[in-house]
Amino acid sequence: MTAKAKMQMRYLAVVLAAALVPAAGCHSYHIDTIVENRTGAAIQLLEVDYPSASFGANTLPAGESYRSQIQLRGNGPLKVQFTAIDGRLIQIEGPALAERQEGSLHIVLLPEGKAEFHPELTPGP
């Protein structure tokens, strides 16, 4: 192998090593979220707000679930809102969430504008 080829191989090895270092230390924290509609009727305009973002669905039929994977950026409460079958806007505040938490969160929407929150999350920082 020539000196030039050896130099190119070393350069390539250094570049690859430098590219892999950031990836080796990264961990993507996420929360698997399920929203279950047990209100007894379809709901409209479901929105789940969490620190730095939100997700939702136009409709969620009775007995159906909606899944989303979220990643927290910051700290704050989870909030759920939707329009009930009678046109009322329902707003419910859920548990406080913190950046770098991970795990799962099951949200059960109940009749009369109530909800249950079942978090299985790592403790916040």
N, C-alpha and C positions, 0 to 999 in steps of 0.2 A: 504494500500500500504506500502510495506516495505521501510526502509531507503535506501536500495540499489536500489530499483526500482525508488524511487524519485530522487536519484542522477543520474541515467541513463537518466531519462526524462529531467532533467535540462541540462545535458551534450548534449543531442540530440537537445534541444531547442537552446543552445548557438551555436552549430555547424551549424544548419540551419540558424540562424540569421546572422552569419558571412558569410555564403555562399550567402545570399540574398543581403547583403549591396552593394557589387560591382555592381550587376545587377541593382539595383534600380537607381543608378546614371549614368548609361550608356545611351548614345544617339548615334545612328548610323547615321551619316550624309551621305546622298547619293544624287546623281543627276540622274534623269531619262533622258536618252539621246536617241534621235531619229535622225538618218541620213537618209535623203530622197534624192533619186537620180532623179533629174529633168534635167539631162544633155542631155537627148534625146537618149542616148545609154547606153548599159550595161557598167559598169566599173569593173576593176579587181584590186585585191590586195588593198582593202580599209583598211587604218590604221588611227585610231584616237589616237593621243598621248596626254596625259594630265599629270599633275604632278604626277610622280612616277609609272605610268603604261600606258597601251594602250589596245585597243580592235580593232577588225576589222572583215572583211569577205573576202573570196577569190573572190567572185563575188557579184555584186549588180545590178540586172536588172533595166532597165529604168522604172521609175515610182514606184519602190519598196522602202521599208523602212527597216532599220535595227535598232533594239532597244537594248540598253544596260543600265545597272545600274552601275554607277561608284561611287567610294569613293575616295576623294582627300587626298593625303598625301603630304603636301607641297604646295608651290605656284608656279605659272608659266603659260605660255600661252598654250592654246589648239592648236594643229596642226593637220591638215588633209592632208593625201596624198593618191593618188590612180593613177592607170594607166588608161588613157583614151582609147577609142576604137582605136585610131590611134597610140597607143603605147607610147604617151608622158606621162612622170611622172608629175603629177600635185601636187603642194605643196601649201597649204594655211594656213596662221596663223590666228587663231581665237582669241576670247577674253581671257584675263587673268583670271585665276581661283585661288581661295585661299582655303586652308584647312578649313573645317567646314562650307563651303557653302553647301546649299542644295536647291532642287527645280527641275527645268527641263531645258533642253537645246535642242532646235530643230535646226539641221543643215540641210540646203537645198543646195545641190550641183547643180550648174547651168552650162549651156553651157559656153564654152570659158575659163574654169579653174576658174570660179568665184564661190562664195558661200555666203549664207546669214546665219547669226547666230542669233537665237532668244532665248536669255537666260531669264529665269524667276527664278532668284536665289536670295537667301538671300545675304545681303552684307557680304563681307569678314571681318575677324576680324580686 
